[in-house]
Structure formats: C-alpha cells, structure tokens
Amino acid sequence: MMNQAQPLKIRQLLTDGIATLRLTLSEQQIQQLLAYLALLIKWNSVYNLTSVRDPIDMVRQHLLDTLAAVPAFSEAKSILDVGAGGGLPGMVLAIAYPEKSVALIDTVTKKTAFLTQVKAELGLKNVTVHTGRVEQLVSRVPFDVITSRAFSELANFVNWAGHCLAENGQMIAMKGQLPEHEIEVLPEGWAVKKIQALIVPGLEAQRHLLWLQRVVPEAVVC
C-alpha cells in the first residue's frame, strides 16, 4: 500500500528517470505507466506477480529497468514478449510504442488475467494476450522481434520461441549479468550478434541486452 506522499515521489522518480534515459514520452504515456504500476501493486497483493513489494523499488527495478531497453525496439513493427509475467517488458513497450503491435504470452492464467485487465483499463489497443506455452503458439504473421526478461536460458529461449520469428527478425534477451556460459552453449544455427550494457537510473546492478539471430550456413566451395 502507498502512503499519501508516495504518489508524488513515484511520479518524480519516474519522470526523472525518463529524462535521464533521454526518452520522449507524452504526459498520457507517463499516466499510463503510473496506472500500470498502480494495477501491478494492487494485483500483486493477491496474485504475487512480482517479489518486489515496495512501490519505489518497483519504479526502479521494473519501470525504469524496462524503459532503459526501449530504444532497442525502435525498428520493430511487431513484438512478442515470452514469459510476460506481470507485463515486463511487454506492457511498457506497448505504452512507449502505441504504433507497434505487442503480444504477450505466459503459461499462468492469473498472470494473463492481469495482463488482460491492464490492456482493458489502459485502453491499449495494440496489445494481444495469449495464455499457454510459446512452443505451441501459432502466429499467422511471424514477429519482427521476440523478447524476454529473465525468462530462461538463451538456448531455451531460441528453441522454444524461434519458430515465431520472422525470417530476418531478431530475438532480444534482457539479462542481468552477462550470461557467458549461456552464450557458449547456444544451439547450432543461432548466434549473439550484439551485446549492450544498460545503465538504469537508480540501479547499480548489471543489466545487459543480447541480440540473437539465426546464422545462415556459409556455402561450401568445392
């Protein structure tokens, strides 16, 4: 629960963080982020959507942590968030990019019920919510970008969700510390094309983005 002073502190922390990250978000988008946070706090008390309980910590560890990655998705048209949980990064991306199509999938019904409620209350017409395993997801149109935040090891990520990726698409994994061993054991046919360390306002913990793409086998010259 929030005391009377917290909403002002939360808003200031969020807007300061957005300014530090040099993101251009409208007042409406900021209000949507705050409304999303309020819903996350409310539902978390019953459904345990996140282990982070303090609203101030949620701003830093969830909203700003995800907002730091927003520029990486600027070229995408359609995004799939795998293991979406409480909506990170999917809901934040949908708010930041209302012109992009964002799908979120999770196996846990109570989590997708929450995501559906967020979509409805925030009026996010660019959001689609799926309940089930991503391995079984059938998409009529493949996704430009497939992302996950602390979902699973990279090998599982590409093996389970790779069939949903467009031919020239990319997968963007949000990680804490650089997962060097996971990179080493990526399945054949996949490679890390880019790694970016993120600086999240108010957080000292390590954060990394990893871009993964299919590797085209080189032609054998006889």
Secondary structure, DSSP 4 states (H G I P E B T S, - for coil): ---TTHHHHHHHHHHHHHHHTT----HHHHHHHHHHHHHHHHHHHHH---S---HHHHIIIIIIHHHTTGGGGTT-SEEEEET-TTTTTHHHHHHH-TTSEEEEEES-HHHHHHHHHHHHHHT-TTEEEEES-GGG---SS-EEEEEEES-S-HHHHHHHHGGGEEEEEEEEEEESS--HHHHHTPPTTEEEEEEEE---TT--S--EEEEEEEPPPPPPP-
